[in-house]
């Protein structure tokens, strides 16, 4: 079995991450996808570190 991780830059503030498996080295089956959005550091950070809720 092979595992592939793929990052895709959608635009300056958005990205997608995918994990896929291949049992034969040819066909890939994606089993996990995550969407990311850049956060505003002024809103979510304090002194350069993530603000604790």
C-alpha positions as CSV (number, residue, x, y, z in Angstrom):
1,X,0.0,0.0,0.0
2,X,1.2,3.5,-0.8
3,X,0.1,6.7,0.9
4,X,0.0,10.2,-0.8
5,X,-0.4,13.6,0.8
6,X,-1.2,16.5,-1.5
7,X,-1.4,20.2,-0.7
8,X,-3.2,22.5,-3.2
9,X,-3.0,26.3,-3.0
10,X,-6.5,27.5,-3.9
11,X,-5.6,31.2,-3.6
12,X,-3.6,33.5,-1.2
13,X,-5.8,32.7,1.8
14,X,-7.1,29.1,1.1
15,X,-5.5,25.7,0.8
16,X,-6.6,22.1,0.6
17,X,-4.9,19.0,2.0
18,X,-5.7,15.5,0.8
19,X,-4.7,12.0,2.0
20,X,-5.1,9.1,-0.5
21,X,-4.1,5.4,-0.6
22,X,-3.2,3.2,-3.5
23,X,-3.2,-0.6,-3.3
24,X,-1.9,-1.1,-6.8
25,X,0.2,2.0,-7.4
26,X,-2.1,3.3,-10.1
27,X,-5.6,4.1,-8.7
28,X,-5.7,6.5,-5.7
29,X,-8.6,6.5,-3.2
30,X,-8.9,9.8,-1.3
31,X,-10.0,9.2,2.3
32,X,-9.4,12.5,4.0
33,X,-9.7,16.1,2.8
34,X,-9.2,19.3,4.9
35,X,-9.9,22.9,3.8
36,X,-7.7,25.7,5.4
37,X,-8.4,29.4,5.6
38,X,-5.8,31.9,6.7
39,X,-6.7,33.5,10.0
40,X,-6.3,37.2,10.8
41,X,-3.4,37.2,13.3
42,X,-4.7,40.4,15.0
43,X,-7.9,38.5,15.8
44,X,-6.5,35.1,16.9
45,X,-3.1,35.8,18.3
46,X,-1.7,37.5,21.4
47,X,2.0,38.4,21.5
48,X,2.6,36.2,18.4
49,X,1.0,33.1,19.9
50,X,-2.5,31.7,19.5
51,X,-4.9,33.2,22.0
52,X,-6.2,30.7,24.5
53,X,-10.0,30.4,24.7
